[in-house]
């Protein structure tokens, strides 16, 4: 079967997400761990949703499902008018690469690549080519996180907070429709955290970016347009 990927382009459309009874269970039988219990959630375009909850409550699991990095055990995810397959597929790959930016809690930078190359690799995967303005886009993203002077450094030459900011620059460089952030200020000092929170609000307000994040940071939680709480794999949210 030939799939016309152009059918799934969202570039001209804002992004909304609808989940129906999605859940995630690891293992089976007496060893089953219910990381996320069935939940249905509608995330409208251009909201800033921040999820709180203790460690192990299912926040990261939900973010990985929404970011199409993992497959749900049950349920479905619809992005705009596209039903996302619950199997690895070109449709999932294209949606994730072109429209979703993910700020990982553990950075996931490639140690053998410089900062520039880490971000460039993400851009090239997104567009399946090297853009003529690649350098300009990368410099813009690094300036946004106040790391333009680290462009040629390797990750091991950076502090944990600087690596976090590189991860943020990598996520926002491709100007995603949906930005998912897992503890984006967890490894930052208070001043840098405030700068990143302001940056996220700027992206939300000026670029009309939908943002879904998980955080323990009260400033980030309070500043979001919507809040939710996860506890033992169950979600309460003000949507």
Buried (B, 14 or more C-beta within 10 A) or exposed (E): EEEEEEEBEBEEBBBBBBBBEBBBBEEEEEEEEBBBBBBEBEBBBBBBBBBBBEEEBBBBBBBBBBBBBBBBBBBBBBBBEBEBBBEEEEBBEBBBBBBBBBBBBEBEBEEEBBBBBBBBEBBBEBEEEEBEEBEEBBBBBBEBBBBBEBBEBBBEEBEEBBBBBBBBBBBBBBBBBBBBBBBBBBBBEEEBBBBBBEBBBEBBEEEEBBBBBBBBBEEBBEBBBBBBBBEEBBBEBEE
